[in-house]
Amino acid sequence: MADDDAVRAEVADGLAAIRDDHARGASAIAQEAARLLARICAAGMTGALPPATARELLRTTCQDVAAARPSMAPLAHVASYIWQAARAGAAETGLAAAQAAITALLAEAQTAPDRIATHIGVRLPPAARVVTLSRSATVTHVLLANAAHISAITCLEARPGGEGATAAWEIAAALTAQSWDGTVRLMADAALALAIAEADCVVVGADALLAEGDAVNKVGTHPLALAAQAAAIPCYVIAERIKIAPAGWRWQPESFAPALIAPLIPGVVVEAVVFERTPGALVTRISQDGSIDAHAVAQQAALLPMSFTDAP
C-alpha cells in the first residue's frame, strides 16, 4: 500500500509540474511527461505495483497528460503513442512495450535537433540573417549548429511572457563562447516589419502541427509569417515529429495571467493569450525527416488516435 501511495503521489506531483511549467518548450515538457510515464511502467515491472494496477494507472495518467496543456500537442502525441503500445496483451507485456516506446521516443528526441539543423543548414544562404520569435530549445540548437552560415540573429521579445529576451541572452552567450563575429539583436514584437526588412528567412518553433497543416506557436508567429510572405522570404517552422497532433486532438487557446499584459484596469477585460494558429500555407515545415507537407502531417496524425480505452 505504501508503494502504491508513493507512486500515485509522484504521478500527481509530476502532472502538476507539467501543468505549471511555463518556462520550457513543448518538446522538453513532453519528454518530462514520457519520463513520468516510464516511472509507472517501472513500478509495474519491478513489483512496486501489481502489473494490472500499474497499467491502469498508466492509462489514466496518459489521459491526464494528453489534457494537461491544451495547446501542446507533444503531450497528446506522447500519451497516445505510449498507450497504444501498452494496451495490447497481458499487463506485463503491455508495460514492457510501453517502456520500449518511451525509450525510443527519448532517443529520437536526442537526435532530432541535429537532423533538423542539417535540413535548415542547406537552406540558408551565405551569411544568412535570421529572425526568430519566442524561446525554443530546438531553434536555439539549430541556430548555434549553423552559426558559421549566419551573420545576424534577431529575436523578437514574444510578449506576453517576453521569453524572447531569454532566448537572445542564451544565443548570444553561446555564440560569444564560440568567438562568433555576427550580431544578436532583441526587438519588440511590433517592430517585426523592420526585422523582416533586414532578414533572409524566419526560423521559429512550434507547439503543435495540426492534422490540417496549420502550426500552433507563440502569438506573433502568424503576423511574422505574413510579413515574411510579403517580403518573399521563407518562414521555416521547425518541429520534431513529436509535435504532430494525434487525430482527434483539438487545439485550445491557452492564456497566461492578465498581469503580464497590464495591471487591473476597471471595466477592461485583459486577455494574455499565449498561442495562435499560423496557416500552413504561410510556412515550410521542417522535421527530422526534412520538409513535410500537410498530407504527410495528416498521415502521421492518423496513426495516433486519441483513445485511452481499457486494454482489450
C-alpha positions as a Markdown table, in Angstrom:
| # | Residue | x | y | z |
|---|---|---|---|---|
| 1 | Met | 0.0 | 0.0 | 0.0 |
| 2 | Ala | 2.9 | 2.4 | 0.8 |
| 3 | Asp | 4.4 | 1.8 | -2.6 |
| 4 | Asp | 1.1 | 2.4 | -4.3 |
| 5 | Asp | 0.6 | 5.7 | -2.4 |
| 6 | Ala | 4.2 | 6.8 | -3.2 |
| 7 | Val | 3.8 | 6.1 | -6.9 |
| 8 | Arg | 0.5 | 7.9 | -7.1 |
| 9 | Ala | 1.9 | 10.9 | -5.2 |
| 10 | Glu | 4.8 | 11.1 | -7.6 |
| 11 | Val | 2.4 | 11.0 | -10.5 |
| 12 | Ala | 0.3 | 13.7 | -9.1 |
| 13 | Asp | 3.3 | 15.9 | -8.4 |
| 14 | Gly | 4.6 | 15.2 | -11.9 |
| 15 | Leu | 1.3 | 16.2 | -13.6 |
| 16 | Ala | 1.2 | 19.4 | -11.5 |
| 17 | Ala | 4.7 | 20.3 | -12.6 |
| 18 | Ile | 3.7 | 19.8 | -16.3 |
| 19 | Arg | 0.7 | 22.0 | -15.9 |
| 20 | Asp | 2.7 | 24.7 | -14.2 |
| 21 | Asp | 5.7 | 24.7 | -16.5 |
| 22 | His | 5.7 | 27.9 | -18.5 |
| 23 | Ala | 9.4 | 28.2 | -18.8 |
| 24 | Arg | 10.3 | 25.3 | -21.1 |
| 25 | Gly | 9.2 | 24.5 | -24.6 |
| 26 | Ala | 6.7 | 21.8 | -25.6 |
| 27 | Ser | 9.3 | 19.2 | -26.5 |
| 28 | Ala | 11.1 | 19.5 | -23.2 |
| 29 | Ile | 7.8 | 19.2 | -21.3 |
| 30 | Ala | 6.7 | 16.2 | -23.3 |
| 31 | Gln | 10.0 | 14.5 | -22.6 |
| 32 | Glu | 9.4 | 15.0 | -18.9 |
| 33 | Ala | 5.9 | 13.5 | -19.3 |
| 34 | Ala | 7.5 | 10.5 | -21.0 |
| 35 | Arg | 9.8 | 10.0 | -18.1 |
| 36 | Leu | 6.9 | 10.3 | -15.7 |
| 37 | Leu | 5.1 | 7.5 | -17.6 |
| 38 | Ala | 8.3 | 5.5 | -17.6 |
| 39 | Arg | 8.3 | 5.5 | -13.8 |
| 40 | Ile | 4.8 | 4.0 | -13.8 |
| 41 | Cys | 6.0 | 1.3 | -16.2 |
| 42 | Ala | 9.0 | 0.6 | -13.9 |
| 43 | Ala | 6.7 | 0.4 | -10.8 |
| 44 | Gly | 4.7 | -2.4 | -12.5 |
| 45 | Met | 7.7 | -4.2 | -13.9 |
| 46 | Thr | 9.6 | -4.2 | -10.6 |
| 47 | Gly | 6.8 | -5.2 | -8.3 |
| 48 | Ala | 6.2 | -1.8 | -6.6 |
| 49 | Leu | 2.7 | -2.1 | -8.1 |
| 50 | Pro | 0.8 | -5.1 | -9.4 |
| 51 | Pro | 1.2 | -5.1 | -13.2 |
| 52 | Ala | -2.6 | -4.7 | -13.8 |
| 53 | Thr | -2.7 | -1.8 | -11.4 |
| 54 | Ala | 0.3 | -0.1 | -13.0 |
| 55 | Arg | -1.2 | -0.4 | -16.5 |
| 56 | Glu | -4.5 | 1.1 | -15.3 |
| 57 | Leu | -2.6 | 3.9 | -13.7 |
| 58 | Leu | -0.6 | 4.3 | -16.9 |
| 59 | Arg | -3.9 | 4.6 | -18.9 |
| 60 | Thr | -5.4 | 7.3 | -16.7 |
| 61 | Thr | -2.1 | 9.2 | -16.5 |
| 62 | Cys | -1.8 | 9.1 | -20.3 |
| 63 | Gln | -5.3 | 10.6 | -20.4 |
| 64 | Asp | -4.3 | 13.3 | -17.9 |
| 65 | Val | -1.0 | 14.0 | -19.7 |
| 66 | Ala | -2.9 | 14.5 | -23.0 |
| 67 | Ala | -5.2 | 17.0 | -21.4 |
| 68 | Ala | -2.6 | 18.8 | -19.2 |
| 69 | Arg | -1.7 | 21.6 | -21.7 |
| 70 | Pro | -4.5 | 22.1 | -24.3 |
| 71 | Ser | -2.2 | 23.9 | -26.7 |
| 72 | Met | 0.7 | 21.5 | -26.6 |
| 73 | Ala | 0.3 | 18.6 | -29.0 |
| 74 | Pro | 3.5 | 16.8 | -28.0 |
| 75 | Leu | 1.9 | 15.8 | -24.7 |
| 76 | Ala | -1.0 | 14.3 | -26.5 |
| 77 | His | 1.4 | 12.7 | -29.0 |
| 78 | Val | 3.4 | 11.1 | -26.3 |
| 79 | Ala | 0.4 | 9.9 | -24.3 |
| 80 | Ser | -1.3 | 8.4 | -27.4 |
| 81 | Tyr | 1.9 | 6.7 | -28.6 |
| 82 | Ile | 2.7 | 5.2 | -25.3 |
| 83 | Trp | -0.8 | 4.0 | -24.5 |
| 84 | Gln | -1.2 | 2.4 | -28.0 |
| 85 | Ala | 2.0 | 0.4 | -27.1 |
| 86 | Ala | 0.7 | -0.6 | -23.6 |
| 87 | Arg | -2.9 | -1.6 | -24.3 |
| 88 | Ala | -2.4 | -4.9 | -26.1 |
| 89 | Gly | -1.8 | -8.3 | -24.4 |
| 90 | Ala | -1.2 | -9.1 | -20.8 |
| 91 | Ala | -0.4 | -6.3 | -18.4 |
| 92 | Glu | 3.3 | -7.3 | -18.1 |
| 93 | Thr | 3.7 | -7.4 | -21.8 |
| 94 | Gly | 2.0 | -4.0 | -22.3 |
| 95 | Leu | 4.1 | -2.3 | -19.7 |
| 96 | Ala | 7.3 | -3.7 | -21.3 |
| 97 | Ala | 6.1 | -2.5 | -24.7 |
| 98 | Ala | 5.3 | 1.0 | -23.3 |
| 99 | Gln | 8.7 | 1.2 | -21.7 |
| 100 | Ala | 10.3 | 0.3 | -25.1 |
| 101 | Ala | 8.2 | 3.0 | -26.8 |
| 102 | Ile | 9.3 | 5.6 | -24.2 |
| 103 | Thr | 13.0 | 4.6 | -24.7 |
| 104 | Ala | 12.5 | 5.1 | -28.5 |
| 105 | Leu | 10.8 | 8.5 | -28.0 |
| 106 | Leu | 13.5 | 9.8 | -25.8 |
| 107 | Ala | 16.3 | 8.5 | -28.0 |
| 108 | Glu | 14.7 | 10.2 | -31.0 |
| 109 | Ala | 14.4 | 13.4 | -29.1 |
| 110 | Gln | 18.2 | 13.4 | -28.6 |
| 111 | Thr | 18.9 | 13.1 | -32.4 |
| 112 | Ala | 16.1 | 15.1 | -33.9 |
| 113 | Pro | 17.6 | 18.6 | -33.3 |
| 114 | Asp | 20.9 | 17.7 | -35.1 |
| 115 | Arg | 18.9 | 16.3 | -38.0 |
| 116 | Ile | 16.7 | 19.4 | -38.2 |
| 117 | Ala | 19.8 | 21.6 | -38.1 |
| 118 | Thr | 21.2 | 19.8 | -41.1 |
| 119 | His | 18.0 | 20.3 | -43.1 |
| 120 | Ile | 18.0 | 24.0 | -42.2 |
| 121 | Gly | 21.6 | 24.4 | -42.9 |
| 122 | Val | 21.3 | 23.5 | -46.6 |
| 123 | Arg | 18.5 | 26.1 | -46.9 |
| 124 | Leu | 20.4 | 29.1 | -45.5 |
| 125 | Pro | 22.1 | 31.5 | -47.9 |
| 126 | Pro | 25.7 | 32.6 | -47.1 |
| 127 | Ala | 25.9 | 35.0 | -44.1 |
| 128 | Ala | 22.2 | 34.5 | -43.5 |
| 129 | Arg | 20.2 | 37.0 | -41.5 |
| 130 | Val | 17.6 | 35.2 | -39.4 |
| 131 | Val | 14.6 | 36.3 | -37.4 |
| 132 | Thr | 13.1 | 34.2 | -34.7 |
| 133 | Leu | 10.3 | 34.6 | -32.1 |
| 134 | Ser | 9.9 | 33.3 | -28.6 |
| 135 | Arg | 12.2 | 30.7 | -27.0 |
| 136 | Ser | 12.6 | 27.2 | -28.4 |
| 137 | Ala | 15.4 | 24.8 | -27.4 |
| 138 | Thr | 15.3 | 23.3 | -30.9 |
| 139 | Val | 15.5 | 26.7 | -32.6 |
| 140 | Thr | 18.5 | 27.7 | -30.4 |
| 141 | His | 20.2 | 24.4 | -31.2 |
| 142 | Val | 19.6 | 24.8 | -34.9 |
| 143 | Leu | 20.9 | 28.4 | -35.0 |
| 144 | Leu | 24.0 | 27.5 | -32.9 |
| 145 | Ala | 24.7 | 24.5 | -35.1 |
| 146 | Asn | 24.6 | 26.7 | -38.2 |
| 147 | Ala | 26.3 | 29.7 | -36.8 |
| 148 | Ala | 29.1 | 29.6 | -39.4 |
| 149 | His | 26.5 | 30.3 | -42.1 |
| 150 | Ile | 24.7 | 33.1 | -40.1 |
| 151 | Ser | 25.7 | 36.7 | -39.8 |
| 152 | Ala | 22.8 | 38.1 | -37.8 |
| 153 | Ile | 20.0 | 36.8 | -35.5 |
| 154 | Thr | 17.1 | 38.9 | -34.5 |
| 155 | Cys | 15.0 | 37.7 | -31.6 |
| 156 | Leu | 11.5 | 39.2 | -31.1 |
| 157 | Glu | 10.6 | 39.6 | -27.5 |
| 158 | Ala | 7.4 | 37.3 | -27.6 |
| 159 | Arg | 5.0 | 39.0 | -25.3 |
| 160 | Pro | 3.2 | 38.1 | -23.1 |
| 161 | Gly | 6.0 | 36.5 | -21.2 |
| 162 | Gly | 8.9 | 38.1 | -23.0 |
| 163 | Glu | 10.9 | 34.8 | -23.2 |
| 164 | Gly | 12.5 | 36.1 | -26.5 |
| 165 | Ala | 14.8 | 38.1 | -24.3 |
| 166 | Thr | 16.0 | 34.9 | -22.6 |
| 167 | Ala | 16.4 | 33.3 | -25.9 |
| 168 | Ala | 18.6 | 36.2 | -27.1 |
| 169 | Trp | 20.7 | 36.1 | -24.0 |
| 170 | Glu | 21.2 | 32.3 | -24.3 |
| 171 | Ile | 22.1 | 32.5 | -28.0 |
| 172 | Ala | 24.5 | 35.4 | -27.6 |
| 173 | Ala | 26.2 | 33.8 | -24.6 |
| 174 | Ala | 26.8 | 30.6 | -26.6 |
| 175 | Leu | 28.0 | 32.3 | -29.7 |
| 176 | Thr | 30.3 | 34.6 | -27.8 |
| 177 | Ala | 31.9 | 31.5 | -26.4 |
| 178 | Gln | 32.4 | 30.3 | -30.0 |
| 179 | Ser | 34.1 | 33.6 | -30.9 |
| 180 | Trp | 31.3 | 34.2 | -33.4 |
| 181 | Asp | 31.5 | 37.6 | -35.1 |
| 182 | Gly | 27.9 | 38.1 | -36.0 |
| 183 | Thr | 25.2 | 40.2 | -34.3 |
| 184 | Val | 22.4 | 39.1 | -32.0 |
| 185 | Arg | 19.5 | 41.7 | -31.6 |
| 186 | Leu | 16.4 | 41.8 | -29.5 |
| 187 | Met | 13.5 | 43.8 | -30.9 |
| 188 | Ala | 9.9 | 44.5 | -29.9 |
| 189 | Asp | 7.2 | 42.3 | -31.4 |
| 190 | Ala | 5.7 | 45.4 | -33.0 |
| 191 | Ala | 8.9 | 46.0 | -34.9 |
| 192 | Leu | 8.7 | 42.7 | -36.8 |
| 193 | Ala | 8.3 | 44.5 | -40.2 |
| 194 | Leu | 11.6 | 46.3 | -39.6 |
| 195 | Ala | 13.2 | 43.0 | -38.6 |
| 196 | Ile | 11.9 | 41.2 | -41.7 |
| 197 | Ala | 13.1 | 44.0 | -44.0 |
| 198 | Glu | 16.7 | 43.1 | -43.0 |
| 199 | Ala | 16.3 | 39.3 | -43.0 |
| 200 | Asp | 16.8 | 36.4 | -45.3 |
| 201 | Cys | 14.5 | 34.0 | -43.5 |
| 202 | Val | 12.4 | 33.3 | -40.4 |
| 203 | Val | 13.1 | 30.3 | -38.2 |
| 204 | Val | 10.5 | 29.5 | -35.4 |
| 205 | Gly | 9.5 | 26.5 | -33.4 |
| 206 | Ala | 6.0 | 25.1 | -32.8 |
| 207 | Asp | 4.0 | 23.7 | -30.0 |
| 208 | Ala | 1.8 | 21.7 | -32.4 |
| 209 | Leu | 1.5 | 20.7 | -36.1 |
| 210 | Leu | -2.2 | 20.2 | -36.7 |
| 211 | Ala | -3.5 | 17.5 | -39.0 |
| 212 | Glu | -4.9 | 20.1 | -41.4 |
| 213 | Gly | -1.4 | 21.6 | -41.8 |
| 214 | Asp | -1.5 | 24.6 | -39.5 |
| 215 | Ala | 1.2 | 25.3 | -36.9 |
| 216 | Val | 0.5 | 26.4 | -33.4 |
| 217 | Asn | 3.1 | 28.6 | -31.8 |
| 218 | Lys | 3.5 | 31.7 | -29.7 |
| 219 | Val | 1.3 | 34.7 | -30.6 |
| 220 | Gly | 3.1 | 36.9 | -33.1 |
| 221 | Thr | 4.0 | 33.9 | -35.3 |
| 222 | His | 1.1 | 34.5 | -37.7 |
| 223 | Pro | 1.9 | 38.2 | -38.4 |
| 224 | Leu | 5.6 | 37.3 | -38.6 |
| 225 | Ala | 4.8 | 34.6 | -41.3 |
| 226 | Leu | 2.6 | 37.1 | -43.1 |
| 227 | Ala | 5.4 | 39.7 | -43.1 |
| 228 | Ala | 7.8 | 37.0 | -44.4 |
| 229 | Gln | 5.4 | 36.2 | -47.2 |
| 230 | Ala | 5.1 | 39.8 | -48.1 |
| 231 | Ala | 8.9 | 40.2 | -48.2 |
| 232 | Ala | 9.2 | 36.9 | -50.3 |
| 233 | Ile | 11.5 | 35.2 | -47.8 |
| 234 | Pro | 10.8 | 31.7 | -46.3 |
| 235 | Cys | 9.3 | 31.1 | -42.9 |
| 236 | Tyr | 10.6 | 27.8 | -41.5 |
| 237 | Val | 8.6 | 26.2 | -38.7 |
| 238 | Ile | 10.9 | 23.6 | -37.2 |
| 239 | Ala | 9.2 | 20.8 | -35.3 |
| 240 | Glu | 10.1 | 17.3 | -34.3 |
| 241 | Arg | 7.7 | 14.5 | -35.2 |
| 242 | Ile | 6.6 | 14.6 | -31.6 |
| 243 | Lys | 4.9 | 17.9 | -32.4 |
| 244 | Ile | 2.3 | 16.3 | -34.7 |
| 245 | Ala | -1.1 | 16.3 | -33.0 |
| 246 | Pro | -2.9 | 13.0 | -32.8 |
| 247 | Ala | -6.1 | 12.5 | -34.9 |
| 248 | Gly | -9.0 | 13.9 | -33.0 |
| 249 | Trp | -6.9 | 16.3 | -30.9 |
| 250 | Arg | -8.5 | 19.7 | -30.6 |
| 251 | Trp | -6.2 | 22.7 | -30.0 |
| 252 | Gln | -7.5 | 25.1 | -27.4 |
| 253 | Pro | -6.0 | 28.6 | -26.9 |
| 254 | Glu | -4.0 | 28.9 | -23.7 |
| 255 | Ser | -3.6 | 32.2 | -21.7 |
| 256 | Phe | -1.2 | 33.4 | -19.0 |
| 257 | Ala | -2.0 | 35.7 | -16.1 |
| 258 | Pro | -3.5 | 39.0 | -17.2 |
| 259 | Ala | -0.9 | 40.9 | -15.2 |
| 260 | Leu | 1.6 | 40.0 | -18.0 |
| 261 | Ile | -0.3 | 42.4 | -20.2 |
| 262 | Ala | -1.3 | 45.1 | -17.8 |
| 263 | Pro | -2.4 | 45.7 | -14.2 |
| 264 | Leu | -6.1 | 45.6 | -13.3 |
| 265 | Ile | -7.9 | 48.2 | -15.4 |
| 266 | Pro | -11.6 | 48.8 | -14.2 |
| 267 | Gly | -14.0 | 47.9 | -17.0 |
| 268 | Val | -11.4 | 46.2 | -19.2 |
| 269 | Val | -11.0 | 42.5 | -19.7 |
| 270 | Val | -7.3 | 41.8 | -20.1 |
| 271 | Glu | -6.5 | 38.7 | -22.1 |
| 272 | Ala | -3.0 | 37.4 | -22.1 |
| 273 | Val | -3.5 | 34.9 | -25.0 |
| 274 | Val | -0.3 | 32.9 | -25.5 |
| 275 | Phe | -0.6 | 30.7 | -28.6 |
| 276 | Glu | -2.1 | 31.1 | -32.0 |
| 277 | Arg | -2.5 | 29.1 | -35.2 |
| 278 | Thr | -0.5 | 30.0 | -38.3 |
| 279 | Pro | -1.9 | 28.8 | -41.6 |
| 280 | Gly | 0.2 | 26.0 | -43.1 |
| 281 | Ala | 0.2 | 27.8 | -46.5 |
| 282 | Leu | 2.4 | 30.5 | -45.0 |
| 283 | Val | 5.2 | 28.3 | -43.7 |
| 284 | Thr | 7.6 | 25.5 | -44.6 |
| 285 | Arg | 7.6 | 22.7 | -42.0 |
| 286 | Ile | 10.9 | 21.1 | -41.3 |
| 287 | Ser | 11.2 | 18.0 | -39.1 |
| 288 | Gln | 14.0 | 15.5 | -38.6 |
| 289 | Asp | 12.7 | 13.9 | -41.9 |
| 290 | Gly | 13.1 | 17.1 | -43.8 |
| 291 | Ser | 10.4 | 19.2 | -45.4 |
| 292 | Ile | 6.9 | 17.7 | -44.6 |
| 293 | Asp | 3.8 | 18.9 | -46.3 |
| 294 | Ala | 0.2 | 18.9 | -44.9 |
| 295 | His | -0.5 | 15.5 | -46.4 |
| 296 | Ala | 2.4 | 13.9 | -44.5 |
| 297 | Val | 1.3 | 15.6 | -41.3 |
| 298 | Ala | -2.2 | 14.2 | -41.7 |
| 299 | Gln | -0.9 | 10.7 | -42.4 |
| 300 | Gln | 1.2 | 10.7 | -39.3 |
| 301 | Ala | -1.6 | 12.2 | -37.2 |
| 302 | Ala | -3.9 | 9.3 | -38.3 |
| 303 | Leu | -1.5 | 6.8 | -36.7 |
| 304 | Leu | -2.1 | 8.3 | -33.3 |
| 305 | Pro | -5.8 | 8.1 | -32.3 |
| 306 | Met | -6.8 | 10.0 | -29.2 |
| 307 | Ser | -8.2 | 6.9 | -27.5 |
| 308 | Phe | -7.4 | 5.8 | -23.9 |
| 309 | Thr | -9.8 | 2.9 | -23.6 |
| 310 | Asp | -9.0 | -0.1 | -21.4 |
| 311 | Ala | -6.7 | -2.7 | -22.9 |
| 312 | Pro | -8.6 | -5.3 | -24.9 |
